[in-house]
């Protein structure tokens, strides 16, 4: 009887293992432009347990349906749908049996594009002006379409600027490296990255030779709700037209000055002069953190966190407290990390993180700060935790302002994030 019981137990375990190994993941891909099934689209199953391993491929049937047999049902997966040459993604956490993916038709030009914010962060030291510029582009096309062409997003750099890096971030995605291609017009660049429905962000880093004073004109190519310039208080800002910029100086902002121009037009001259030197001081981190807790949330794109995932999700308007708190804490966080790590750095590796759907990082418009370097495993871990927390905090504030969460849910999540951020900042110290 004992032998029989053991045999039955073994057979049961084998049967359960066989069922688990044969788990099926089904899904439907829908064309968000037409509202019809996206028949014939290529569907790719990516196993996140092994980085970004392509586990299987198939085609959506006439009803837009597809299915995969999961050999590793206990791990997270990613579904990638390819529609008219543009990719769209949907997470499939462990235990997920079905997913819904939405794709959009592609147009070379979409009329309903607008610039939510154009943020320029400056600091100067040792004869070099360091600049990070962040663009947030909103695609509110109706019916929803993705814009894609060879020079999909364009921008100018100041005369003499050296482009150091460029990143792009799809709606609700993670920042990935992008190529900024010089155009025929001098100092004009283009990035061939899809502008999916929702908000897409671009971040470029560049340097300029600096002798203590310099004139800069952002030369915007698109209308913008807000053009923001962030710099240390030890540096001076003088607008060519004083009526264009409004100073957001406040005692809560520590050692940072924020200048803002509202409702700017394409081609509008927004020239200004900056002089002096300075960086974001470490003492500002605690002040900025307090400002973020009281005024809104912070964050930035460009951290190399997580698997590069593109997924659409609209981002609505920004309020000034969010812009200010966001720019400050981001700038401070990056500077603290850079100051406290060895000079030799390597690029941070992507991790297969699975964000909470409610708190999935949606970096916002005012995050004009460079990706902090990573020099060691402990430093990398602390830096990534800090950046991820700032992502979640800003997203939480946006969710609250858009009415997507209840006050009780907001207060509970906010308290937990604030406490964790405080601990992370202490560990950095």
N, C-alpha and C positions, 0 to 999 in steps of 0.2 A: 504494500500500500504506500509506503514511504517513497519507494522508487517510482511508483506510478504518479504520485503527487509531484515529485520533482520533475518528472518528464512533462507533465501537464504544464507546470510553471514555465519550463524552458520553452515549450511550444507556444505558450501565451506570449511570452516576451518576444519571441521571434516574429509572431504574427503582428504584435504591436509595432515592432521595429519596421516590419515590412510596410505596414500601413503608413507610418510616419515618413518612410523614405519615398513612398509613392504619393505624398500629398500633392494635390493639384491647386495651382494658383490661377484663377480665372480673372478676366477683366474685360472692360469695354472702353474703346477709344471713340470719343465724339468730336466732331468738328464744331468748335465753338462759334465759327463764323456763320455756318449754314444751319446748325442745329441738327445735322444729320450724322449718321454713323460714318466714321472715317475708314471706309472700306479700302483694303489693300495697303494700308500704311504698314511700314516695317516696325515690328515690336521686338525689343531686345531685353532679355532678362540679365541683370547684372547682380552677381553675388558679392555683397559688401563684406562678407566674412573674410574674403581673400583680396582685399583692396577693391579694385574695380574690375574684377574678372567677369568677362562675358560668358554666361553659362548656357544661354540658348537664344535662338532667334526664331521668329515666326512672322506671319502676316495676319492682319485683322481680316475677318471674313466679311461677307456682305452686310452683316448686322453690326460690324465694328467690334465683334467679340474675338477673344484670343484666350489661350490657356497654355500653361507650362507645368510639366511634372517637376516638382522640386526634389532634388537629391539631397539638399541641405535645408530641410524645412525649419530647422531650429535657428537659423541665422537670418539677418536682415537682407532684403533684396531691394533692388531698384528697377522700376520699369521705365524704359526709354522708348518713346514713340517718335518716329521720324516722319514729319509731314512737310512735303514740298521743300525738303532740304534743311528744315529747322527741327531741332530736337526739343522734346518736352518730357518732363520726368515726374514720376510719382513714387513715393516711398511705399514699401511693403514690409512693415515690421514683422518680427517673428509671430507666427500664429495667424497672420492675415490670410484669408481665403480668396478675397476678391478685391480688385482695385478699379478705380475710374480715372481715366486719363483724358484730358481735354487738349486739343490742338487747334490751331488757327490757320486760315489761309494766309499766304504770303503776298504782299504787295511791295513794289519797289518804292512807293511813296505813300505815306499815310498822312492825311490832313490834320487829324486831331492829336498832334504831338505838342507838348508844352514842357517847359523847363520849370520844375518845382523849385529848384535851388541850384545856385552856382557858388560854391564855397572855396575860397582861396586862403590857405593857412601859410603864414610866412614866419621864418625865424632866421637870424643872421649871426654868424660867428666865423672868425678866422678868414675873412675875405671872401666868404661865400654866402649867398642868400639861398636858403633851402625853402622850396615851395611844394605844397601838395594841393592839387585842385580836384574838387569833387563835383561832378555833375549828376543831378537826379532828373531823369527824363520820364515824363508820364505819357503813356499811350492810352488814350481814352476813346479810341476809334469805335464807331457804331455803324454797322456791325463790327465786332472786334476782329482786327487783323494784325498780323506781325509785319513790321517793315523790315526789309532786308535788301541791301544793295552793296556795291563794292566800296562805297564811302558813306556808310550808314550814319555815322555820327562824326561830326567835324568840330575842331576847336583850334584856337590860336595859342601859341606860346610867345612870350615876350622876345624881343630881339636879343640874340646872344644866349638864349636858354639852351641848356643841354638836357634832353629828355632822359631820365633815368629808368623809369618803368611805367607801365600802364596796366590797369586791371579793369575788368568788366564784371558786372553782377546782374543776373537776370532777376525778375521779380521772385521774391521768396527763395532766392538761391544763395550760393556762396561765391565769394569773389574768386575769379580765375585770371590768370595772366592773359593779356591781350596785346596785340601788335598795333602800334600807332604808326601809320604809314605817312611819310611826308608827301604833300600834294604839290602841284605845279606852282602854286602861290607860296611865296616865302613865309616860313613860320606857321604854315597851316598844315594840320594833320587830320587823318581820318582813321576811324576804327570800324572794321567790318564785323560788327556784332549785332545779332538780331534785336530789334526793339519789340519785344513781345507785349501783349496787352498787360497793363499794370505799370509799375515803375522799374526802369532799368537804370543802373548807376555805373558811372565811369569815374575812375580815379587815376590821375597822372601825377607823377613826381618829377620835378625838374630842379636844376640848380642854375644860378646866375652868378657871374663874377660880381663882386660887391666891394665898393670902396667906401661905404658908409652912408651912401644915399643913392636912390635909384627911382626912376619913373616907370610906372607900369600901367598899361591899359589892357584890361581883360579881353576887349574886343569880342563881345558876345555875338554868337552866330544865331542864337535863338532867343525869343522873348523869355523872360524869367520872372517868376514871382518874387524871388529874393536873390540878390547877389551879396554874399557875405565875405568880409575880409577879417581874418583872425590873426592877431600878432601880439607879442609880449608888450606889456606896458612900458618897458624900457626902450621900445622903439616908437617912433613918431609917425603918424599917419596924417597926410594933408591931401584932401581931395582937390582936383583941379576945379571942380564945381561944387562948392560946399553944400549946396542945396540937395545934391543927389544922395549923399550918404548921411545916415543917422547913427550917432554913437550909442552903443548899448552898454556903456560903462556902468558898472555897479559894484558895490563893495563885495558882493557875493562872488564876483568873478576872479578874485585873487589877483594874479599878475598878468591877466590877459585882457586885451581890448578887442571888442567886436564892433565892426562898422558894417552897416547894412544899407543897401539900396533896394527899393521895392519897385515892382512892376516895370522892370527895364525892358527895352525893346532891342530887337536884333540890329546890330550895327551901331548901337548907341555908344558914344564915347563916355567911358567911365574911368578916365585916367586919374591916377593918384600918385603921390610920392611917399616913399617910406624912407626913414633914416634911422641911424643908431643901430645898435646890436642888442641881441638878447635871445633867450630861449625860455621855454616854460619851466618855471622853477618847481622843484619837488614839493615845496611847501604848499603849492596851489592844489595838489592832489586832494588833500583833505577838504579844503574850501570848496573845490569844484564838486566833490562827492556830496557834500552837504547841499550845494545848490541843486544838484540833480535830484536829490531826494525831495526837496521842497518845490522845485519848479517844473520838473519834467524829466525826461529820460535822455540818456546819452547813447551814442554809439557811432560806429564808423564801418565802412566797408574796407576790405583789404586786410585780412588777418590770416588768410590761408587756412581757416578753420573748416574742418569737415570735408566731405566729398563734394566736389564741384557739382551742385545740383541746380538745375534751372526749373522753376515752376512758377506759373503766373499767379499774381495776386495784386490787385490795385492798392495803391497807397494814396491816401487823401492828403489834405492840406496840412501844412506845418504851422505850429504856433511858435511865437518867439521864445517862450521859456524852453521849449524843446530844442530849438536851434542853439540857444546859448549854452544850456547845460550839456548838450550833446558835444558841441565843439570843444568845450573846456575839458570835460573829463577824458575825451579821446586824446586830445593833445597832451594832457598831463600823463595819462596812462602810458602812452608810447614813450614819452620823454623819460619817465621814471624807469621803465624797462631798459631803455638804451643806456641810461646813466649807470645802472647797476649791473650791467652785464659786461663781460670782457669785450675787447674791441673786435676780435675775430668772431664773425658770425656766419651762420649758414642759413639758407632759406628754410622756413618751417615746413615740415612735412604735412601733407593732408591726412586727416583722420576720418574714419568712417563713422562719424557721429550721427545719431538719429535724433533730431530735435523734437521736442514736444510740439504737437500741431498748434497748440494755443500760443506757445512762446517761441515758435520757429523764428530764427533771426531774420529780420527784414531791415537791414541797415538803412539809416535814414539820410536825409539830404545834407546835414551839416557835418558829416564825419570826415573832415578833411585832414587826415593825418596818416603818416607813413606806417607801413607794416613793421612792427618792432622785430629786430633781429633775435635769433635764438642761438645761444652758444653752448648750452648744455642741457641734458635731459631734465634736471630739476627746474632750471630756469625756463625751459621751453614749456614744461607742464604748468608752471605758475602763470606764465604769460598767456598761454592759451585759455586757462580758466578765467583770468581777468577779462580778456577780450570777449569770451563767450558770455560772461555775466553782463557786460555792457551791452552786447547785442540783445540779450533777453530783457534787460531793463527798458531799453528804448522801445522795443516791440510791445512790452506790457503797457507802456504809456499810450502808445498809438491805439492799442486794442481798447483801452478805456475811453479815449476821446472819440472813437468811432462807435462806441456802444456795443462792442462785441463781447464784453464780459460784464458781469454784475459787479456792483460796488464791493460786495463781500468777497468775491473771487479776486478782485483787484487788490484789496487791502491784504489778503492772505498771501498772495504771490509777491506783492511788493515788500512785505516785511521779511519774507524768506530771502529774497534776492538782495535786499539791503544788508541783511546780516551776513550773507555769504560774501558780498562784495567787500564789506568792511574787513572780514577775515583775510580775504585775498590781498587787499592792500597792505595789511599788517605783515603778511608773509613776504611781500615784496620788500618791506623794510627790514 
